[in-house]
């Protein structure tokens, strides 16, 4: 069977909602796909406010969670650079 959908999110992805920032960050806890042509693909996202919300995960659908305001938090943005430890100063490089 050929899939007629393109998935946006997968289990474990960290996301946030652009319009409802009070929900906090969310984690995709479940992903479901229909095996029938034209069936639904959805994800369950557990947000920091304690509620689990369900969104359409088919990127080809006009109702996709991406178009509803759900955005992935990329790995490179999740890592917060640690402040330098006291006593470990960065040395200034002077031109030669």
C-alpha positions, 0 to 999 in steps of 0.5 A: 500500500502506498501512503497518501500522507506525509508525517510532520511529527514523530514520537519524542519530538518536542514542540510548542504552540505559537498561539497558546504559549501558556500551554508550555512545551509539549512532547509527542507521546503517541503517533497513529496512522490509518492503513486505509486510503484517506484515513487519519494520521494524528499525534497526541501531545502532552503539554506542560499544563498537564493536558494531552491534546490531539492534532492531525499529523498529515502534512499534506492536510490543511488541518495539519498541526503545523498549520494549526500553530504547532512548531518543533523545537529543534535539537540545536535550540533546546541545548542551552549553553552553560555559563562558564564556570568561575575561575575558567575565563576565556582568554582574549586573542590578540592579533599577531 
